[in-house]
Amino acid sequence: MHPEELFELFYKNVRLDMNPPGFPKHHCEGMKRFWYERFMNAYNNVREEVGLMSWAEAPQMWLAGYREKQNEDN
């Protein structure tokens, strides 16, 4: 599956309480861009800056679960 499609699947699972402090309490383009960057960094094994590491965990865990499920199905 293409990384963009995987991101859309991941983003469906992002809740507002997962956002960093100060983010709007509604879905917006800025929120989607923030999570897109975290997801693509996780997908490409790019290390996040120290200040963003805690938000990098969600896409990393999601991708690990997705890949494990794909391996089970194959």
MITORNU-395116 format. One record per atom (N, C-alpha, C): x, y, z; residue number from 1; atom name. Coordinates in pm, 1 decimal, decimal comma. Atoms other than C-alpha are relative to their C-alpha. Layout:
REM MITORNU-395116
c1; c2; c3; seq; atom
X; Y; Z; NUM; CA
...
END
This chain:
REM MITORNU-395116
c1; c2; c3; seq; atom
84,7; -118,1; 0,0; 1; N
0,0; 0,0; 0,0; 1; CA
89,2; 124,4; 0,0; 1; C
-74,8; -125,6; 13,0; 2; N
123,7; 350,3; -84,7; 2; CA
4,5; 72,8; 135,2; 2; C
-11,4; -70,8; -128,2; 3; N
251,5; 561,0; 211,8; 3; CA
-112,0; 101,6; 24,1; 3; C
108,5; -98,1; -16,1; 4; N
-15,0; 827,4; 146,5; 4; CA
-128,6; -69,4; 45,5; 4; C
119,0; 76,3; -39,5; 5; N
-288,4; 564,0; 176,5; 5; CA
12,8; -48,9; 143,4; 5; C
-22,9; 42,1; -138,2; 6; N
-132,7; 429,5; 494,2; 6; CA
-20,7; 116,2; 96,2; 6; C
20,1; -116,5; -86,4; 7; N
-126,3; 780,3; 637,9; 7; CA
-148,2; 25,7; 21,6; 7; C
143,9; -25,4; -14,1; 8; N
-497,5; 825,1; 568,8; 8; CA
-63,9; -100,9; 95,1; 8; C
50,7; 100,2; -94,6; 9; N
-569,3; 498,1; 752,6; 9; CA
41,4; 34,7; 142,3; 9; C
-49,0; -39,8; -131,8; 10; N
-352,5; 610,1; 1043,7; 10; CA
-76,2; 121,3; 51,9; 10; C
60,2; -126,3; -42,7; 11; N
-507,0; 957,8; 1053,0; 11; CA
-143,9; -19,1; 47,8; 11; C
136,3; 29,1; -46,6; 12; N
-855,4; 810,0; 1096,2; 12; CA
-0,9; -37,1; 147,7; 12; C
-10,1; 42,4; -139,4; 13; N
-733,6; 682,0; 1433,9; 13; CA
53,8; 108,4; 93,0; 13; C
-54,0; -108,4; -83,0; 14; N
-587,2; 1012,2; 1555,0; 14; CA
-115,4; 70,9; 70,3; 14; C
99,7; -70,5; -80,9; 15; N
-791,5; 1159,2; 1839,2; 15; CA
54,4; 137,9; 37,7; 15; C
-41,7; -136,1; -35,2; 16; N
-784,9; 1524,3; 1940,9; 16; CA
87,1; 2,8; 125,3; 16; C
-80,1; 0,1; -122,6; 17; N
-641,5; 1434,2; 2282,2; 17; CA
142,3; -52,7; -22,2; 17; C
-135,5; 45,2; 33,0; 18; N
-334,1; 1290,6; 2107,0; 18; CA
88,6; 116,0; -45,0; 18; C
-74,0; -115,9; 51,1; 19; N
-229,1; 1637,1; 1985,0; 19; CA
85,1; 65,8; 107,9; 19; C
-79,5; -76,6; -95,8; 20; N
40,5; 1848,9; 2147,8; 20; CA
-83,4; 111,1; 63,7; 20; C
70,2; -111,5; -63,9; 21; N
-73,5; 2115,2; 2394,4; 21; CA
-0,5; 122,1; -91,3; 21; C
11,6; -120,9; 80,1; 22; N
-195,5; 2429,6; 2223,5; 22; CA
-62,5; -20,8; -136,3; 22; C
67,0; 26,2; 127,3; 23; N
-340,2; 2258,0; 1917,6; 23; CA
-148,8; 27,0; 15,4; 23; C
145,2; -19,7; -6,4; 24; N
-700,8; 2344,7; 1831,6; 24; CA
-70,1; -129,1; 41,3; 24; C
77,2; 115,8; -44,8; 25; N
-961,6; 2113,7; 1979,9; 25; CA
-98,9; -43,4; -107,3; 25; C
79,1; 47,1; 113,8; 26; N
-1098,1; 2033,0; 1635,2; 26; CA
98,2; -39,2; -109,8; 26; C
-87,2; 41,0; 110,5; 27; N
-959,1; 1872,9; 1321,0; 27; CA
21,5; 118,6; -93,9; 27; C
-33,2; -110,1; 89,7; 28; N
-780,1; 2122,8; 1097,7; 28; CA
117,8; -41,9; -88,0; 28; C
-108,1; 32,5; 93,1; 29; N
-525,7; 2127,6; 817,2; 29; CA
136,0; -2,2; 69,7; 29; C
-126,3; -1,8; -73,3; 30; N
-242,7; 2217,2; 1055,2; 30; CA
22,7; -127,8; 78,3; 30; C
-8,8; 125,7; -73,6; 31; N
-318,3; 1912,7; 1266,0; 31; CA
34,7; -114,5; -94,5; 31; C
-26,9; 106,7; 96,8; 32; N
-319,3; 1689,5; 959,3; 32; CA
144,6; 6,9; -48,5; 32; C
-139,6; -15,9; 43,1; 33; N
15,4; 1832,3; 841,9; 33; CA
97,5; -47,2; 108,2; 33; C
-84,6; 42,4; -111,7; 34; N
165,2; 1778,4; 1188,1; 34; CA
10,9; -151,8; 3,6; 34; C
-0,8; 146,1; -6,7; 35; N
62,5; 1412,3; 1192,0; 35; CA
56,1; -61,7; -127,3; 35; C
-57,6; 49,6; 125,3; 36; N
159,4; 1366,4; 826,7; 36; CA
152,8; -3,8; 10,9; 36; C
-145,6; -4,3; -16,2; 37; N
515,2; 1473,5; 907,0; 37; CA
48,2; -107,4; 96,4; 37; C
-38,0; 103,9; -95,9; 38; N
531,2; 1244,6; 1213,0; 38; CA
-9,2; -138,0; -65,2; 38; C
21,8; 130,3; 62,4; 39; N
392,0; 954,4; 1008,9; 39; CA
107,3; -29,0; -104,1; 39; C
-98,5; 23,1; 105,8; 40; N
625,1; 997,9; 712,0; 40; CA
140,0; -19,0; 57,8; 40; C
-129,0; 22,2; -65,7; 41; N
924,9; 1026,8; 943,0; 41; CA
7,2; -142,1; 55,4; 41; C
2,6; 137,2; -51,6; 42; N
820,6; 701,9; 1111,2; 42; CA
9,0; -99,7; -114,7; 42; C
1,0; 90,1; 115,7; 43; N
757,3; 537,0; 774,6; 43; CA
139,1; -12,6; -61,8; 43; C
-133,0; -3,2; 62,1; 44; N
1100,4; 639,2; 644,8; 44; CA
114,5; -16,4; 99,8; 44; C
-100,9; 18,9; -105,6; 45; N
1281,8; 570,3; 975,7; 45; CA
87,1; 123,0; 20,7; 45; C
-70,1; -126,0; -26,2; 46; N
1376,5; 935,9; 1020,1; 46; CA
-19,2; 33,5; 147,7; 46; C
6,3; -31,9; -142,9; 47; N
1459,4; 1025,1; 1378,7; 47; CA
-57,0; 140,5; 19,1; 47; C
61,4; -129,4; -31,7; 48; N
1246,3; 1305,1; 1521,3; 48; CA
92,0; 82,4; 88,9; 48; C
-69,1; -88,2; -93,9; 49; N
1386,0; 1606,0; 1702,4; 49; CA
-44,0; -38,1; 141,2; 49; C
28,2; 37,5; -138,3; 50; N
1396,7; 1560,6; 2079,8; 50; CA
-138,1; 47,7; 44,2; 50; C
128,3; -55,2; -42,1; 51; N
1093,5; 1784,9; 2132,1; 51; CA
-121,2; -66,8; -61,8; 51; C
111,7; 65,9; 68,9; 52; N
879,7; 1575,8; 1896,5; 52; CA
-2,1; -151,0; 20,6; 52; C
-11,3; 145,6; -12,3; 53; N
985,0; 1226,3; 2000,7; 53; CA
-123,5; -65,3; 60,7; 53; C
116,2; 64,8; -62,5; 54; N
684,1; 1159,0; 2222,5; 54; CA
-116,9; -11,2; -97,7; 54; C
108,3; 8,1; 98,5; 55; N
448,9; 1231,2; 1930,5; 55; CA
36,2; -91,8; -116,2; 55; C
-42,4; 93,8; 104,7; 56; N
652,0; 1006,4; 1702,4; 56; CA
-40,2; -142,8; 34,1; 56; C
31,2; 136,2; -41,9; 57; N
552,2; 701,2; 1905,7; 57; CA
-129,5; -52,4; -60,0; 57; C
129,6; 47,2; 51,0; 58; N
192,2; 684,7; 1782,7; 58; CA
11,3; -54,6; -142,3; 58; C
-11,6; 58,0; 133,9; 59; N
273,1; 645,7; 1412,2; 59; CA
95,0; -119,7; -4,9; 59; C
-91,5; 114,0; -2,1; 60; N
563,4; 412,0; 1493,3; 60; CA
-72,5; -126,0; 45,2; 60; C
74,0; 115,9; -49,4; 61; N
337,5; 181,0; 1693,9; 61; CA
-107,0; -42,6; -99,2; 61; C
103,2; 33,4; 98,4; 62; N
60,2; 202,2; 1435,1; 62; CA
61,4; -75,9; -117,2; 62; C
-66,7; 67,3; 111,4; 63; N
300,4; 107,7; 1155,1; 63; CA
48,0; -139,7; 38,9; 63; C
-45,1; 132,2; -45,1; 64; N
445,2; -179,5; 1359,7; 64; CA
-117,3; -97,1; 3,5; 64; C
119,0; 84,1; -2,8; 65; N
94,8; -315,5; 1417,2; 65; CA
-50,1; -32,5; -138,6; 65; C
45,2; 21,4; 138,0; 66; N
0,5; -272,1; 1053,6; 66; CA
89,2; -102,2; -70,0; 66; C
-94,0; 91,9; 66,0; 67; N
313,7; -449,5; 932,4; 67; CA
-10,7; -141,3; 56,7; 67; C
16,6; 132,6; -60,7; 68; N
266,6; -733,8; 1180,0; 68; CA
-124,7; -68,4; -53,4; 68; C
125,1; 54,9; 53,8; 69; N
-91,0; -782,0; 1063,4; 69; CA
18,6; -43,6; -145,0; 69; C
-25,1; 35,9; 139,4; 70; N
23,2; -782,7; 699,7; 70; CA
81,5; -129,0; -9,4; 70; C
-81,1; 122,0; -0,3; 71; N
283,6; -1049,1; 779,3; 71; CA
-83,0; -122,1; 38,4; 71; C
87,5; 110,3; -40,0; 72; N
19,4; -1264,8; 951,9; 72; CA
-90,9; -41,5; -114,3; 72; C
94,0; 27,4; 109,0; 73; N
-213,1; -1235,9; 654,3; 73; CA
68,4; -61,8; -121,7; 73; C
-73,0; 53,5; 116,8; 74; N
59,3; -1337,7; 406,0; 74; CA
57,0; -133,4; 27,2; 74; C
END
